[in-house]
Each structure stands twice: as structure tokens, then as C-alpha cells.
Amino acid sequence: MKCPYCKTDLKNGRTVLTFQMDANRIVVVRDVPALICEQCGEESIDIEVSKIVERQIEKALSDGIRMGFIDFNTAA
């Protein structure tokens, strides 16, 4: 797969996603599978991975987390 910006190859890697839900809630999801551009660093997340992250965030917020870290592989 090619980067949509610089057309360089994307390679499998891992990234960190940060979500600020409102002024008082921040959740960070670590070690998320991603495709990362070797040239410009642009990151792309698969739709299935996005759905998993969304469920993880929803669970964290329903558990009352105001600020925290989630490890993708542990919570997935």
C-alpha cells in the first residue's frame, strides 16, 4: 500500500492514539497496529482496528476513567 501524500510504501508498525473527549477526559491507547509511511511518517489505521479502539474507549469512559492509558493488545 502507498502513502496517500507522498506515494511511498507503508510498512506495518505501531502507534499511539490520543483522545481528548472533553476538557476533563483524556485517554491514550498505546501499541495500536498501523501502517506507517517510511518517508513522511503518515499513519493509517485499519477500519477493524478503529472499531476495536472505539470499543476500548467507550468501555474506559463507561468505567469512569477521566485520564488514562490503554494497551491495545491487553484490552483488545
MODELLER restraints for C-alpha pairs under 7 A, 6 or more apart:
rsr = mdl.restraints
at = mdl.atoms
rsr.add(forms.Gaussian(group=physical.xy_distance, feature=features.Distance(at['CA:1:A'], at['CA:9:A']), mean=5.97, stdev=0.5))
rsr.add(forms.Gaussian(group=physical.xy_distance, feature=features.Distance(at['CA:1:A'], at['CA:10:A']), mean=5.71, stdev=0.5))
rsr.add(forms.Gaussian(group=physical.xy_distance, feature=features.Distance(at['CA:2:A'], at['CA:8:A']), mean=5.36, stdev=0.5))
rsr.add(forms.Gaussian(group=physical.xy_distance, feature=features.Distance(at['CA:2:A'], at['CA:9:A']), mean=4.61, stdev=0.5))
rsr.add(forms.Gaussian(group=physical.xy_distance, feature=features.Distance(at['CA:2:A'], at['CA:10:A']), mean=5.58, stdev=0.5))
rsr.add(forms.Gaussian(group=physical.xy_distance, feature=features.Distance(at['CA:3:A'], at['CA:9:A']), mean=6.15, stdev=0.5))
rsr.add(forms.Gaussian(group=physical.xy_distance, feature=features.Distance(at['CA:3:A'], at['CA:10:A']), mean=6.04, stdev=0.5))
rsr.add(forms.Gaussian(group=physical.xy_distance, feature=features.Distance(at['CA:3:A'], at['CA:37:A']), mean=5.98, stdev=0.5))
rsr.add(forms.Gaussian(group=physical.xy_distance, feature=features.Distance(at['CA:8:A'], at['CA:37:A']), mean=6.42, stdev=0.5))
rsr.add(forms.Gaussian(group=physical.xy_distance, feature=features.Distance(at['CA:8:A'], at['CA:38:A']), mean=6.71, stdev=0.5))
rsr.add(forms.Gaussian(group=physical.xy_distance, feature=features.Distance(at['CA:8:A'], at['CA:39:A']), mean=6.22, stdev=0.5))
rsr.add(forms.Gaussian(group=physical.xy_distance, feature=features.Distance(at['CA:9:A'], at['CA:37:A']), mean=6.06, stdev=0.5))
rsr.add(forms.Gaussian(group=physical.xy_distance, feature=features.Distance(at['CA:9:A'], at['CA:38:A']), mean=6.48, stdev=0.5))
rsr.add(forms.Gaussian(group=physical.xy_distance, feature=features.Distance(at['CA:10:A'], at['CA:35:A']), mean=5.47, stdev=0.5))
rsr.add(forms.Gaussian(group=physical.xy_distance, feature=features.Distance(at['CA:10:A'], at['CA:36:A']), mean=5.07, stdev=0.5))
rsr.add(forms.Gaussian(group=physical.xy_distance, feature=features.Distance(at['CA:10:A'], at['CA:37:A']), mean=4.39, stdev=0.5))
rsr.add(forms.Gaussian(group=physical.xy_distance, feature=features.Distance(at['CA:10:A'], at['CA:38:A']), mean=6.27, stdev=0.5))
rsr.add(forms.Gaussian(group=physical.xy_distance, feature=features.Distance(at['CA:11:A'], at['CA:35:A']), mean=5.25, stdev=0.5))
rsr.add(forms.Gaussian(group=physical.xy_distance, feature=features.Distance(at['CA:11:A'], at['CA:36:A']), mean=5.30, stdev=0.5))
rsr.add(forms.Gaussian(group=physical.xy_distance, feature=features.Distance(at['CA:11:A'], at['CA:37:A']), mean=6.36, stdev=0.5))
rsr.add(forms.Gaussian(group=physical.xy_distance, feature=features.Distance(at['CA:11:A'], at['CA:38:A']), mean=6.93, stdev=0.5))
rsr.add(forms.Gaussian(group=physical.xy_distance, feature=features.Distance(at['CA:12:A'], at['CA:34:A']), mean=5.97, stdev=0.5))
rsr.add(forms.Gaussian(group=physical.xy_distance, feature=features.Distance(at['CA:12:A'], at['CA:35:A']), mean=4.72, stdev=0.5))
rsr.add(forms.Gaussian(group=physical.xy_distance, feature=features.Distance(at['CA:12:A'], at['CA:36:A']), mean=6.34, stdev=0.5))
rsr.add(forms.Gaussian(group=physical.xy_distance, feature=features.Distance(at['CA:13:A'], at['CA:33:A']), mean=5.96, stdev=0.5))
rsr.add(forms.Gaussian(group=physical.xy_distance, feature=features.Distance(at['CA:13:A'], at['CA:34:A']), mean=5.30, stdev=0.5))
rsr.add(forms.Gaussian(group=physical.xy_distance, feature=features.Distance(at['CA:13:A'], at['CA:35:A']), mean=5.83, stdev=0.5))
rsr.add(forms.Gaussian(group=physical.xy_distance, feature=features.Distance(at['CA:13:A'], at['CA:36:A']), mean=6.17, stdev=0.5))
rsr.add(forms.Gaussian(group=physical.xy_distance, feature=features.Distance(at['CA:14:A'], at['CA:31:A']), mean=5.24, stdev=0.5))
rsr.add(forms.Gaussian(group=physical.xy_distance, feature=features.Distance(at['CA:14:A'], at['CA:32:A']), mean=5.16, stdev=0.5))
rsr.add(forms.Gaussian(group=physical.xy_distance, feature=features.Distance(at['CA:14:A'], at['CA:33:A']), mean=4.62, stdev=0.5))
rsr.add(forms.Gaussian(group=physical.xy_distance, feature=features.Distance(at['CA:14:A'], at['CA:34:A']), mean=5.28, stdev=0.5))
rsr.add(forms.Gaussian(group=physical.xy_distance, feature=features.Distance(at['CA:15:A'], at['CA:30:A']), mean=6.62, stdev=0.5))
rsr.add(forms.Gaussian(group=physical.xy_distance, feature=features.Distance(at['CA:15:A'], at['CA:31:A']), mean=5.51, stdev=0.5))
rsr.add(forms.Gaussian(group=physical.xy_distance, feature=features.Distance(at['CA:15:A'], at['CA:32:A']), mean=5.12, stdev=0.5))
rsr.add(forms.Gaussian(group=physical.xy_distance, feature=features.Distance(at['CA:15:A'], at['CA:33:A']), mean=6.51, stdev=0.5))
rsr.add(forms.Gaussian(group=physical.xy_distance, feature=features.Distance(at['CA:15:A'], at['CA:34:A']), mean=6.30, stdev=0.5))
rsr.add(forms.Gaussian(group=physical.xy_distance, feature=features.Distance(at['CA:16:A'], at['CA:28:A']), mean=6.99, stdev=0.5))
rsr.add(forms.Gaussian(group=physical.xy_distance, feature=features.Distance(at['CA:16:A'], at['CA:29:A']), mean=5.76, stdev=0.5))
rsr.add(forms.Gaussian(group=physical.xy_distance, feature=features.Distance(at['CA:16:A'], at['CA:30:A']), mean=4.57, stdev=0.5))
rsr.add(forms.Gaussian(group=physical.xy_distance, feature=features.Distance(at['CA:16:A'], at['CA:31:A']), mean=5.95, stdev=0.5))
rsr.add(forms.Gaussian(group=physical.xy_distance, feature=features.Distance(at['CA:16:A'], at['CA:32:A']), mean=6.10, stdev=0.5))
rsr.add(forms.Gaussian(group=physical.xy_distance, feature=features.Distance(at['CA:17:A'], at['CA:28:A']), mean=5.73, stdev=0.5))
rsr.add(forms.Gaussian(group=physical.xy_distance, feature=features.Distance(at['CA:17:A'], at['CA:29:A']), mean=5.17, stdev=0.5))
rsr.add(forms.Gaussian(group=physical.xy_distance, feature=features.Distance(at['CA:17:A'], at['CA:30:A']), mean=6.56, stdev=0.5))
rsr.add(forms.Gaussian(group=physical.xy_distance, feature=features.Distance(at['CA:18:A'], at['CA:27:A']), mean=6.00, stdev=0.5))
rsr.add(forms.Gaussian(group=physical.xy_distance, feature=features.Distance(at['CA:18:A'], at['CA:28:A']), mean=4.44, stdev=0.5))
rsr.add(forms.Gaussian(group=physical.xy_distance, feature=features.Distance(at['CA:18:A'], at['CA:29:A']), mean=6.41, stdev=0.5))
rsr.add(forms.Gaussian(group=physical.xy_distance, feature=features.Distance(at['CA:19:A'], at['CA:26:A']), mean=5.62, stdev=0.5))
rsr.add(forms.Gaussian(group=physical.xy_distance, feature=features.Distance(at['CA:19:A'], at['CA:27:A']), mean=5.25, stdev=0.5))
rsr.add(forms.Gaussian(group=physical.xy_distance, feature=features.Distance(at['CA:19:A'], at['CA:28:A']), mean=6.20, stdev=0.5))
rsr.add(forms.Gaussian(group=physical.xy_distance, feature=features.Distance(at['CA:20:A'], at['CA:26:A']), mean=4.43, stdev=0.5))
rsr.add(forms.Gaussian(group=physical.xy_distance, feature=features.Distance(at['CA:20:A'], at['CA:27:A']), mean=6.57, stdev=0.5))
rsr.add(forms.Gaussian(group=physical.xy_distance, feature=features.Distance(at['CA:24:A'], at['CA:66:A']), mean=6.42, stdev=0.5))
rsr.add(forms.Gaussian(group=physical.xy_distance, feature=features.Distance(at['CA:25:A'], at['CA:66:A']), mean=4.49, stdev=0.5))
rsr.add(forms.Gaussian(group=physical.xy_distance, feature=features.Distance(at['CA:25:A'], at['CA:67:A']), mean=5.51, stdev=0.5))
rsr.add(forms.Gaussian(group=physical.xy_distance, feature=features.Distance(at['CA:26:A'], at['CA:66:A']), mean=6.29, stdev=0.5))
rsr.add(forms.Gaussian(group=physical.xy_distance, feature=features.Distance(at['CA:26:A'], at['CA:67:A']), mean=4.76, stdev=0.5))
rsr.add(forms.Gaussian(group=physical.xy_distance, feature=features.Distance(at['CA:26:A'], at['CA:68:A']), mean=6.69, stdev=0.5))
rsr.add(forms.Gaussian(group=physical.xy_distance, feature=features.Distance(at['CA:27:A'], at['CA:67:A']), mean=5.52, stdev=0.5))
rsr.add(forms.Gaussian(group=physical.xy_distance, feature=features.Distance(at['CA:27:A'], at['CA:68:A']), mean=5.06, stdev=0.5))
rsr.add(forms.Gaussian(group=physical.xy_distance, feature=features.Distance(at['CA:27:A'], at['CA:69:A']), mean=5.85, stdev=0.5))
rsr.add(forms.Gaussian(group=physical.xy_distance, feature=features.Distance(at['CA:28:A'], at['CA:68:A']), mean=6.29, stdev=0.5))
rsr.add(forms.Gaussian(group=physical.xy_distance, feature=features.Distance(at['CA:28:A'], at['CA:69:A']), mean=4.74, stdev=0.5))
rsr.add(forms.Gaussian(group=physical.xy_distance, feature=features.Distance(at['CA:28:A'], at['CA:70:A']), mean=6.13, stdev=0.5))
rsr.add(forms.Gaussian(group=physical.xy_distance, feature=features.Distance(at['CA:29:A'], at['CA:69:A']), mean=5.84, stdev=0.5))
rsr.add(forms.Gaussian(group=physical.xy_distance, feature=features.Distance(at['CA:29:A'], at['CA:70:A']), mean=4.68, stdev=0.5))
rsr.add(forms.Gaussian(group=physical.xy_distance, feature=features.Distance(at['CA:29:A'], at['CA:71:A']), mean=5.77, stdev=0.5))
rsr.add(forms.Gaussian(group=physical.xy_distance, feature=features.Distance(at['CA:29:A'], at['CA:72:A']), mean=6.10, stdev=0.5))
rsr.add(forms.Gaussian(group=physical.xy_distance, feature=features.Distance(at['CA:30:A'], at['CA:70:A']), mean=6.11, stdev=0.5))
rsr.add(forms.Gaussian(group=physical.xy_distance, feature=features.Distance(at['CA:30:A'], at['CA:71:A']), mean=4.90, stdev=0.5))
rsr.add(forms.Gaussian(group=physical.xy_distance, feature=features.Distance(at['CA:30:A'], at['CA:72:A']), mean=5.84, stdev=0.5))
rsr.add(forms.Gaussian(group=physical.xy_distance, feature=features.Distance(at['CA:31:A'], at['CA:71:A']), mean=6.21, stdev=0.5))
rsr.add(forms.Gaussian(group=physical.xy_distance, feature=features.Distance(at['CA:31:A'], at['CA:72:A']), mean=5.70, stdev=0.5))
rsr.add(forms.Gaussian(group=physical.xy_distance, feature=features.Distance(at['CA:32:A'], at['CA:72:A']), mean=5.60, stdev=0.5))
rsr.add(forms.Gaussian(group=physical.xy_distance, feature=features.Distance(at['CA:34:A'], at['CA:43:A']), mean=6.36, stdev=0.5))
rsr.add(forms.Gaussian(group=physical.xy_distance, feature=features.Distance(at['CA:34:A'], at['CA:44:A']), mean=5.60, stdev=0.5))
rsr.add(forms.Gaussian(group=physical.xy_distance, feature=features.Distance(at['CA:34:A'], at['CA:45:A']), mean=4.92, stdev=0.5))
rsr.add(forms.Gaussian(group=physical.xy_distance, feature=features.Distance(at['CA:35:A'], at['CA:43:A']), mean=5.67, stdev=0.5))
rsr.add(forms.Gaussian(group=physical.xy_distance, feature=features.Distance(at['CA:35:A'], at['CA:44:A']), mean=5.07, stdev=0.5))
rsr.add(forms.Gaussian(group=physical.xy_distance, feature=features.Distance(at['CA:35:A'], at['CA:45:A']), mean=6.49, stdev=0.5))
rsr.add(forms.Gaussian(group=physical.xy_distance, feature=features.Distance(at['CA:36:A'], at['CA:42:A']), mean=5.73, stdev=0.5))
rsr.add(forms.Gaussian(group=physical.xy_distance, feature=features.Distance(at['CA:36:A'], at['CA:43:A']), mean=4.53, stdev=0.5))
rsr.add(forms.Gaussian(group=physical.xy_distance, feature=features.Distance(at['CA:36:A'], at['CA:44:A']), mean=6.43, stdev=0.5))
rsr.add(forms.Gaussian(group=physical.xy_distance, feature=features.Distance(at['CA:37:A'], at['CA:43:A']), mean=6.47, stdev=0.5))
rsr.add(forms.Gaussian(group=physical.xy_distance, feature=features.Distance(at['CA:52:A'], at['CA:76:A']), mean=6.56, stdev=0.5))
rsr.add(forms.Gaussian(group=physical.xy_distance, feature=features.Distance(at['CA:56:A'], at['CA:75:A']), mean=6.78, stdev=0.5))
